[in-house]
Structure formats: structure tokens, C-alpha cells
């Protein structure tokens, strides 16, 4: 499966963005689809994930209440709505798919990765 991330950009603190992760090559069935982010000089970190089978979600603590992950079955696409953005949210955001069908925050468990989209939040 190929993943295409889009929707990044430059936004002021307090603003919003919606990232999209479109899949091609096959239709999702039971995968876990996640968003990770990587700031310059930092490790890639987990942000949020959604199960394609049961809609269950998982969020990193710093984004709970501000970010919402969702999916569109018809478009085979996962979204990350980001509200109340902060300068510390600045990073390249990547979507990834894990075929193990179990929620995990470990990036090494994810089998497929998109190319990343830059999110920059100015103060």
C-alpha cells in the first residue's frame, strides 16, 4: 500500500490545520493507521492512531483534546484535524500503516510510511 500525506502548511499559534493520508494500492481492512511527527534534531514520535476495524483511537497526551483522528471509508483516507496549534507542534508529520491490527505507538511496528508533510506553527 502507498500512503500520501498532505495538508501541512504555515499557521499562527491557536490556528488549525487538517492533514490527510490517502492510501492507494489496496483498501484498508483492519490496519492501524497512525500519525507521527519529527521535529529537527528530534526522534520521530507518535501523535495519534485509529483502527480501521473498530474505529478505536489512541492519542499522545500532549495532543489530547486538540487533535482528532478520523477516517473516510469511501476515500480510503485518514485525517488528522489539529486545533489550538502551538509552536511546539512544528514538525514534519508522517502517516503510517501497521498491518498487525493492534494499537502500538512503536514506529518500528509500522510497515508502510507516507512521505511527510511540513507543519509550521508561528508564535
N, C-alpha and C positions, 0 to 999 in steps of 0.2 A: 504494500500500500504506500502511496505517496501522499505526503502532507504538505499543504501550502498555507503558511501563516501570513496574515495581512492585517491592516488596520492600525498599525502603530503611527506615531507622529509626535509633534511637539504640543504640549498643553501646559497651561498655568496650573499652579497648585490649587487644588479644590475642583479642578475640572474633571471631565470624563472622557473615556475612550472605550470603544468596543473592538476587541480583537476577534478575528475569525480564523478558524483552522478547517480548511476544506480537504476532504480526503478523496483520492481517486485511485483506481486500480481494483478496488473491491468495496463492497458495502460493509460497514461496521456491523457486528453482531453482538459480541459480548466483551469487546475490548474495554480497557480503561483508557480514557483519553485525558491527558494532563497538560497543564501549562507549567513551564519552568521559566526562570529568568536568570540572567547572568549580567552583573554589573562589572565594569572594568576592574581587573585585578581580583575579582571575587570568584568563588566557586559557583557553579550553576545550582540554583536552589529551587525546590518545589514551591509552587504557588497554589494550585488547585487541580482537582481531578473530578471526573464524572464517569460513572459506569454506564456503558451503552446498554447493558442488560436490564438494570433495575433503577436507573436514574439516581442512585446514591451518589453523594458528593463528599469531598474532603477539601478542607481549606487550611492553609498555613495560618497561624494565629494572627500575624500582622495584617492580613487582608480580610479576615472575617468581618462581615458587616459592611464592607466597602466593595468587594468584588463578588460577582455572581457568575458561575459557570453554567452553561445551558447547552442544549443540543437541538438540532433540527434534523429529524429522521429523513425527511424528503430530500434535503440538500446534502445529507451525509456530512454535516458541518457542526463543529463545536464552537461556541462563542465564549468570550470572557469579557463581561461588562465590568469596567473599572470606574468606580465613582470616588469622589473625595481624594483624588490622587495627590500624592506627596512627593517631594523631590527624591526621597529615598526609594521610590518606586521606579526610578530611572534605571533602565536595563534593556538588554535585548531579550525579548520574550520568545520562547520556543514552545511549540506544541509537540506532543509525543504520544505514541500509542503503545500500550502494553498488552500483549496477547495472553497474559497469564490469567486475566479475568478476576484478579484480586487487587484491591486497592493497595498501592505502595507509593511511598514518597522517594524511593531509591531510584535515582536516574539511571542506574546501570541495569535496571529491570526492564526499561523501555526499549522496544525493538525498532521503532521507526520514529524518525525525527523530521520536523519541518525545518526550513532554512532560517527562521528567526525574523522578528520584526522589531525595530527600534522604538522604544517608548522613552521620551524625554519630558520630564516634568520640571518646569522652571519655578523658582521661588518668587 
